[in-house]
Amino acid sequence: MLIKKYIPNLLTLLNLLSGTIAVIYAVNGELVIAAYLVFLGIFFDFFDGFSARLLNVQGELGKQLDSLADVVTSGVVPGIVMFQLLSKIVHENWVDGLSCEVGNWVSFSESHWHWLPFMGLLFTLAAAYRLAKFNIDERQTSSFIGLPTPAATLVVLSLPLILKFSSVQFATSLIENKWFLIGVTLLLCFLMNAEIPLFSLKFKDYSWKNNKVKFVFILITALLCVLFQFVAIPIVILIYVVMSLLQNK
């Protein structure tokens, strides 16, 4: 009886551990490894809440600990990843644009784009703000108001994986555009904190009548993942938002 009370918190701490190690890899530019570690953290994040409900040991401590872990795994890491992606693009563009004429060499720190990568960290601020709101918002027990931070994080962490493994040229070209990355960052920041009701994948029962939107979404997700691998992740999150908006109407 006493042991089962700590199982959800242990899973939450494993989420935090995964996120903390991911921070180290992200800072060192190992974005693919960081992405896999964040996926592992999100896995633990899903099952800590699931196990708490299953074992009927939900409590205030677990709620606060969960948000603290998510700030790292689904806040700090994606912010650093977006910073690194923007840094790489800005740095390459700066090098390509240099002239060999004497006196025309400008250091990267003096370039007018040197500040741009820091906009990626807006994701971290928006995620932290959303998590703080979530803890005091009593409306989000069976659904969400705004895009959950793990969902937004999946979009960001899919980007280095698409660059690494995808053969879809259109997708990689978009990710290598700094304005696209800035747009994605700002859009995710907005969606995380917008007053938009979104359905949750929590099941009270498994009947088709009460869960048809969830079942259709899961089916679409599985199909897209098989067809498009990592490219499917941002598409799935977009479909999730659109389906929620249609359901609300």
C-alpha positions, 0 to 999 in steps of 0.5 A: 500500500505504501509502495504504490503511493510512490510509483507515479512520483518515481515515473515523474522523476524518471521524466525529469531525469530524461529531460535533464540528460537531454539538456546536456545533449541539446547544449552540445548540439546532439539534437537527435539524442536529445529528441529521443530522451525527450520522447522517453521523458514524455512516455514517463510523463504519460504513465505517471498520470495514468498510474496515479489514476489507476492506483488511486493515489493522485495528490497535490505533490504529484501534480506539482512535481509533474509540472516541475519535471515538464518545465525541463523536459517539455520547456527547457529542452525544446527551447534549447533545440530551437535555439540550436537550429536557429543558430546553425542556420544563422551562422551558415547564412552569415558565413555564406554572405561574407565578402573576401574584400579587406575590411569587409569581414564582420564577426558573427557577434556583430552580425545583425542576426546574432540575436535571432536564435534567442527567440527560440527560448520564447518556447521555454517561457511560454511552456513554463507559463502554461504549466503554471496556469494548468496547476491552478486551472480547475477546468482542465480535468478531462480536457485541455485549454490550450495545446499541452506542452508535451504536444508542442514539444513533440513538434519542436523535437521532430524537426532535427529528426526530420532533418536527419532522417527524412527524404522529404525535400520540402519538409527539410527546406522549410526547417532550414528557413529561419523565418519558418522556425520563428513562425513555428516558435511563435505559433506554438507559444500562442497555442499553448496559452490560447483559450482553445478547448482541446480534447484529451486522450483520457478514456472514462470508457471505451465505447465508440459513442463517447470516444469516436473523435479520439478513436479516429484521431488515434487511427489517423495518427497511426496511419500517418506515422507509418506513411511519413515517419517523423514528418507525421509528428507536426502534421498529427499535432495540427490535425489534433488542433483542427479536430478539437476546433471542429468538435467544439463547433 
